[in-house]
């Protein structure tokens, strides 16, 4: 459970920091394209991703 939260939180924070998301096309390697996030969107992704990382940390400490 905590590993899944770590991956989800890290993904959300990375999208907010770099403002890029992968685009998957048929037969081609994924490309990074602009996410077109507003400041409020970036703040929301950072807050939710950071919260997921904090919850994962405490779940790992409790042994779950």
Beta strands, then each sheet from edge to edge (+ up, - down):
strand 1: 20-23
strand 2: 31-34
sheet 1: 1+ 2-
end
